[in-house]
C-alpha cells in the first residue's frame, strides 16, 4: 500500500533536486537561450529541421566539411538493426552528400501511397538516401511513413525523429515494421549524443560551439532532461522509493488529462451561453497527450457548418497550441470556405484559423507546465488565473465566430438571433 507521507517526501526531494539544477543553470547563464527568447522552441521546420540540416550539410556554413555528417551516421548506425537493412548505412558516403529540407517527392496520392515533402532528406553520390520525418508536437499525417518508405525503397532508409523516440501512428506506418522498414530515433538520445560528439570537434569559445550548445540546452528543456549529476541523484531518490515513484508516474498523465478535460467542459458551458440557441457544441477526441482533442461548434440550421477549437491535449497542429478555425470537410459549406480569403491556413481542411493567445501574445498550450499549474487552480483561493485563462479563450473564440458571421453568406444565419 502506498503511504501518503512517503509520496510527499519523494516529491519534496525531487523538487529540491530540480531547484538545485535550476540554480546551477542560472549560475552558468544557461537559462538564457536564443531559441526560447525568439519563440522558436517548437517550430519543426524553421528551427529544428533547418538547424539539423545545416549541421549535416557538408557544405554548410559551419565550414567543418563532412565531420558532423560522419558523426551522425556513426550515431544512428548504433541504433539500427543493420542485419535487416537492404543497404547498411555504412555505405552512405558523406563526401559529396547533399542535404535538403522539405524535399518534394510528388503530389500526395493515397491510393498509390506515394508523395509528400520529407523534412530532412540526404542523398549521396551513389544515390543512397536517408529520409528523416521530424516530429516535435505535430500530429502524424495519413500514410506519411509509408509514403516516404515507398520513395526509392531499395535505396532509401526512413527515420522517424521525435522528442522521446515514440513510434508513428498506425495510420502513418500502416503495415511497416519498426527497426526493419524504418527506424525510430529521438532528440533525447541519438540527437543529443550526436551533438555532444560534434562539440568535441569544435574549438572552445567559438560561436559555432555556443550555437550547438544552446541547441543541446533547448533539447534538454523540451525533453525534461537533467544533467548527469542531478539525474543520478534523482534516480537514487526514486529507487529508494520505487513503489511511490511508480505510483506518481502511473497517475501523472491521468491527473493532467482530467485538468485539461475540466477546462474544456467549462469552456463548452461558457460558449454555449455566449453563442445562444442557434449553435450546439460537441466534444471531440480525448485529452490524452498523444491525441488531438477538440470542441466542435455546429450551426443548427446547417449541419455542414462547423467551427472547431483544437487541441485541448497540447498535441496537434500549431505545435499543439489552442486555435479556433472553420473546418471544411464536405458539402456545400466547404465550397463556400474555399471562396473566402485564407487566414493562417494549416491544410485544405483548416483554411481559416486563429491561434488563441495570452495578453502577452504568447500561444496558449495546455501541455505547458505553466498552463497546467493554472488549470490546477480551479476551485482554489487563487483561481483568478484560471478564470482569466477561461475568459481569454472564450473572448477570442466568440470574436472569431462573430467575425465570420459577418463575411459568410447571410442565408446561413437566417435563423440566428444576434
Protein Blocks (a to p, Z undefined) as FASTA:
>chain_A
ZZfklmmmmmmmmmmmmmmmmmmmmmnopmpcfklmnopmmmmklmmmmmmmmmmpmkbm
nlnojmmmmmmmmmmmmmpcfklpmbdfklpcfehpacdehiaebjadfklogadjdfba
cddfkopacdddddfkbccdehklmmmmmgokllcccddddfkopacdfklnmmacehkl
pccddfklmmmmmmmmmmmmpcehiaklmmmmmmmmmmmmmnopacfklmmmmmmmmmmm
mmlmmmmmmmmmmmmmmmmmmmmmmmmmmmmmmnommbccdddddfbfkbccddddddfk
lmkbccddddfklpaehhhpacdddddfbdjklmmmmmpccehifblmlmbccddddfko
pacdfkbmklmmmmmmgoiaklmmmmmmmmmmmmmmmmmmmmmmmmmcfklmmmpcZZ
